[in-house]
Amino acid sequence: MACGSLLIGRARFGLLAAYGVANFLAFPHPIGERVLDLGLVCGWLSPALLILGLSGLSPRAAAKTGFVAGTLIYVVSVSYGHAVPPMGVLGVLGMGAHAGLFTAVFAAGWALLGRRGMASPWSAALLWTVLEYARSAGELGFPWAVIGYTQHANPLLLSWAAYTGVYGMSFAVVLVGATLAAIAQELRASRSLSKTPRVALAGVALIAVAGFLLRSAPDPDADTIRVAVLQGNIEQGVKWNPAWVERTLTIYEDLSRRAAEAGAEVVVFPETAMPGALNSDPILRGRMVRLARETGAVYVVGGVAVERRPGRHATEFFDSAFVIQADGSFGERYDKSQLVPFGEFVPFRSWLRPFFEAIARGMATESVSRGSGPRALSIATPAASAANLTAGVPICYELLFPDLTRRFVRDGAVLLLAITNDAWYGRTGAPYQFLAMTAVRSAENGVWTARAANTGVSAIIDSRGRVRSRTRIFERDLLVGDLPLRASPAGGTFYARHGDLFAYGCWVAIAALVVVSAARKAKEKKR
């Protein structure tokens, strides 16, 4: 008996170790000069291996087993945040706990469903989907590595994004993975399959066929506008150094002139590209005015905005996008509204600030102020364009949140000009994973996206989520592309108009399962 238990323990460890490897490889990672992206295979295997590894565990044991740690924040906080190693360790533990909490809840929930005789590929997909949706909720929401993103290069599932968002893609991935797990378990016990995996397989086939039909619809013709995205490749360590101000401005001016020579009508700078407050620094403002007039292009420029108001907090700082018209006049400004917790603001500040200031030398003394919310910007494009442009300008972290991004399109945006600074991530897989998320945002909303990233990856993405062109990371470069000005029908795609109805439906279905499970338990007690 002891020997058998040992073998079972080893098998479980092997399955969970394989799950960890598959989950890692399911998302893009750089290997030398190439990017390894095995999501089309490992995305399906990851949930299958986790479910097999949890088999037979009690809810408490499953929760402990499902709790995993992350490593990405260590790269962010130690390499570029000027944090001492203890702060990096805390970052690893904190973000690992955030992601691990939801994995633990899934594991415990799956074990409970198994005890009640309600575990199936469908219930696994429902449970996983609602928990991923919960990961984006509130100020501390951090929906990175949502499993639907593993299929960013899968045209059949990307076509579903316009209706269900990324959460529908996650549902399909887990449905397939849980079906594979069910087949493996049943074939091990006998040589035939029960009705449950057969029905799940039929559902998977239906999803694939519908995805193909949705994907085959032709794109309507539309006028285009030539857009350039600039990648200045300014190292994070010198980005705010006064000695680098002139060099930074020269780099972006040279790139802008190259873009204008290529016919760009709109030129997009990355997040906080300007080394100062563009709305209050007369030198920076004057340089941009002269550049716009010289090149005859419209500029969308990432920079800091400083507002001085009467009251207790006399000075507020915003992470903003400025529109500078071709005649040098300043147009609308968008202020980032979804801020990075512990990076741009400190939750529960009065309690936690002394602690973080004691161990993180690079922590800002003031939080970034929150903008009023997503809204489309009106941009008066040059005369060569067929019409003025209404664009959404999501800023960096905001692109992680599907519901937030869709509100730009619902407000009338016909394309997205995404700006970001991914230098924080170093040479990890994070910049490539972030690009995949941005591509899914395009597919969800049915609009093209021009993505300007300080150190890369900058890209032009079409309305189906396909990356048409991209830069190499940590190189100074620019991209120029003709983006369609396609008027969104009645506010955009189904997802843009209605949001996460699919995720809400999953919540209703899970609630129904809980009610049925409780009724079954009550009936068993009466017996």
Order of alpha helices (4+ residues) and beta strands (2+ residues): alpha-beta-beta-alpha-alpha-alpha-alpha-alpha-alpha-alpha-beta-alpha-beta-alpha-beta-beta-beta-alpha-beta-beta-alpha-beta-alpha-beta-beta-beta-beta-alpha-alpha
